[in-house]
Amino acid sequence: MRYFPLTVVEDFFVEPHLVLEFAKTAEYKPRGETNYPGVVTNHLNQEITDWVATKALSSFYDFKTTSLSWIGNSTFQKITPYGDENQFHILNRGIPHTDSAHVAGVVYLDVNPCKDAGTSFFQKKPGRDFYQRPEEFLEAAKKYHSGIKLDNYEEMLQTHLDSFEETMRVQPKFNRLILYSSDVWHCQTTYGVSDTRHTFRFFLNITTEEANFLPLQRFNE
């Protein structure tokens, strides 16, 4: 965790029911070979991303005194559960990963979310410090996300999951924002049980002329 501490903010959107309706009626890209489960929209317009970024980052910066800019994007994501009675079936769990941004955010949009359909954070287990996701597994995951399941996919997924131990779990709650460093291993805890999981997500790379402008850089001075 090099950039931002894990931060939870309740009641993030002013009109969350309208945001949920937007998410449910938005046009999503077709399912394909992606690094993520489910489907997402095209990037939302920059005005939305900038509004969300300004509000979320105000937890750390006073924009009256700090000159800050960012490059980022935001999307809606929806995920259909695997459809097994066991919520923690291996195919109904997220895949621990990192993202290439300073900070990421997720807002849970389901009014009655399923417990343990939030977000988990991980660290590598002792002895697995140098573990990296094998290219074969990455390609198999993309195939699975597109609807193609390889014979040894579950075995590869289990090997990947066995390389990590969960350090924190955030439960989903309607209109709850979580903000976190993208370099921390994380994923959906599970995809839920029966209802589609809706979230708003964004990724930001921050720029400024000030030194040590990221919160954990200041903390570790």
C-alpha positions in Angstrom: 0.0 0.0 0.0 2.1 2.9 -1.3 -0.4 5.6 -2.0 -3.6 5.8 -0.1 -4.9 4.1 3.1 -8.1 2.1 2.7 -10.9 4.6 3.3 -14.6 4.0 3.7 -17.2 6.8 3.2 -20.9 6.3 3.8 -23.7 8.0 1.8 -21.4 9.0 -1.1 -23.8 10.0 -3.9 -26.4 12.7 -3.2 -29.1 10.8 -5.1 -28.0 7.1 -5.0 -31.3 5.7 -6.3 -30.9 7.8 -9.5 -27.4 6.5 -9.9 -28.6 2.9 -9.4 -31.3 3.5 -12.1 -28.6 4.9 -14.4 -26.5 1.8 -13.8 -29.4 -0.6 -14.5 -30.4 1.2 -17.8 -26.9 1.9 -19.1 -25.5 0.2 -22.1 -22.9 -2.4 -21.3 -20.1 -3.7 -23.5 -20.6 -7.3 -24.7 -19.1 -10.0 -22.6 -15.6 -10.8 -23.9 -12.0 -11.8 -23.0 -11.4 -9.3 -20.2 -9.3 -9.1 -17.0 -12.4 -8.6 -14.9 -15.7 -10.5 -14.4 -19.1 -9.4 -15.6 -19.5 -6.5 -17.9 -18.8 -2.8 -17.8 -20.1 0.3 -19.6 -17.9 2.5 -21.8 -16.1 5.2 -19.8 -18.6 7.7 -18.4 -18.2 11.3 -19.4 -15.3 13.2 -17.8 -17.6 15.5 -15.9 -18.9 12.6 -13.9 -15.4 11.2 -13.2 -14.1 14.7 -12.2 -17.1 15.2 -9.8 -16.5 11.9 -8.2 -12.8 12.3 -8.0 -13.1 15.8 -6.4 -15.5 14.5 -3.8 -13.6 11.4 -3.0 -10.2 13.0 -2.8 -11.5 15.8 -0.6 -11.1 13.3 2.2 -7.4 13.9 1.9 -6.9 17.3 0.2 -8.2 20.8 0.7 -8.8 22.0 -2.8 -8.8 25.6 -1.7 -5.1 25.3 -0.9 -3.9 22.4 -3.0 -3.4 22.3 -6.8 -4.2 18.8 -7.9 -5.1 17.2 -11.2 -5.6 13.7 -12.3 -6.1 11.4 -15.3 -8.8 8.8 -14.8 -12.0 7.1 -15.8 -15.2 5.7 -14.4 -17.6 3.0 -15.4 -20.5 1.0 -14.1 -20.0 -2.8 -13.6 -22.5 -5.6 -13.1 -21.7 -9.2 -12.3 -24.1 -12.1 -12.3 -23.4 -14.7 -9.6 -22.1 -18.1 -10.6 -25.4 -19.8 -9.7 -24.4 -22.3 -7.1 -25.9 -22.8 -3.6 -22.4 -22.3 -2.2 -21.7 -18.6 -2.3 -18.0 -19.2 -1.8 -17.8 -21.6 -4.7 -14.4 -21.0 -6.3 -16.1 -19.7 -9.5 -18.2 -17.2 -7.5 -15.1 -15.6 -6.0 -13.1 -12.7 -7.3 -9.5 -13.0 -8.5 -6.9 -11.2 -6.4 -5.2 -8.6 -8.6 -3.6 -5.1 -8.7 -4.4 -2.2 -11.0 -2.1 0.4 -12.6 -3.4 3.6 -11.0 -2.6 5.5 -7.8 -6.0 5.1 -6.4 -9.2 3.2 -7.2 -12.7 3.6 -5.8 -15.9 1.5 -5.7 -19.4 2.6 -4.7 -21.8 -0.3 -4.0 -25.1 0.4 -5.6 -27.4 -2.5 -4.5 -30.1 -1.5 -2.0 -30.1 -4.9 -0.4 -26.7 -6.3 -1.0 -25.7 -9.8 -0.3 -23.3 -10.2 2.7 -19.8 -11.0 1.6 -20.3 -9.6 -1.9 -18.1 -6.6 -1.1 -14.3 -6.3 -1.5 -11.4 -8.3 0.1 -7.8 -7.2 0.4 -4.9 -9.6 0.5 -1.2 -10.0 1.0 1.0 -12.8 -0.3 1.5 -15.8 2.0 5.0 -16.4 3.5 7.3 -17.9 1.0 5.2 -16.5 -1.9 6.8 -13.0 -2.0 7.9 -13.3 -5.6 4.7 -14.9 -6.9 3.3 -13.4 -10.1 0.2 -14.5 -11.9 1.3 -16.9 -14.7 0.5 -15.8 -18.2 -1.3 -19.1 -18.7 -3.7 -18.4 -15.8 -4.3 -14.8 -17.0 -5.3 -16.1 -20.5 -7.5 -18.8 -19.0 -9.3 -16.2 -16.8 -9.9 -14.1 -19.8 -11.4 -17.1 -21.6 -13.6 -17.9 -18.6 -14.8 -14.3 -18.4 -15.9 -14.6 -22.1 -17.8 -17.8 -21.4 -15.2 -20.4 -22.3 -14.1 -22.7 -19.5 -10.8 -24.6 -19.9 -10.5 -28.1 -18.2 -7.9 -27.0 -15.7 -9.1 -23.5 -15.0 -10.4 -24.2 -11.5 -7.1 -25.8 -10.6 -5.2 -22.8 -11.8 -7.5 -20.5 -10.0 -7.2 -22.4 -6.8 -3.4 -22.3 -7.0 -3.6 -18.5 -7.4 -6.0 -18.1 -4.5 -3.8 -20.3 -2.3 -0.9 -17.8 -2.8 -2.8 -15.1 -0.8 -4.2 -14.6 2.7 -7.0 -12.1 3.3 -6.1 -9.1 5.5 -9.3 -7.1 5.3 -12.9 -7.4 4.1 -15.3 -4.5 3.4 -19.0 -5.4 3.4 -21.2 -4.0 0.7 -23.6 -1.3 1.7 -25.9 0.8 -0.5 -24.0 4.0 -1.4 -20.9 3.1 0.4 -17.6 4.2 -1.2 -14.3 2.5 -0.6 -11.1 4.2 -1.7 -7.8 2.3 -1.8 -4.3 2.1 -3.4 -4.5 0.1 -6.6 -1.2 -1.6 -5.9 -2.8 -3.6 -3.1 -4.0 -7.1 -4.0 -7.8 -7.0 -4.0 -10.9 -8.5 -5.5 -14.7 -9.0 -5.0 -15.1 -11.3 -2.0 -17.8 -13.1 -3.8 -20.3 -12.2 -6.6 -23.3 -12.7 -4.3 -26.0 -15.3 -4.4 -28.8 -14.6 -6.8 -29.1 -10.9 -7.7 -26.8 -9.0 -10.1 -24.1 -7.1 -8.3 -24.0 -3.4 -9.4 -21.1 -1.0 -8.6 -19.7 2.3 -9.8 -15.9 2.2 -10.1 -13.1 4.6 -10.9 -9.4 4.7 -11.3 -7.2 7.8 -11.0 -3.5 8.7 -11.5 -2.8 12.0 -9.7 -0.4 14.7 -10.7 0.7 17.9 -8.9 3.8 20.0 -8.6 4.0 19.5 -4.9 6.4 17.0 -3.4 5.1 14.0 -1.5 1.5 14.7 -2.5 0.2 11.2 -1.9 -1.2 10.6 1.6 1.0 7.6 2.5 4.1 9.4 1.1 3.5 12.2 3.5 2.8 9.7 6.3 6.2 8.0 5.7 8.3 11.2 5.5 
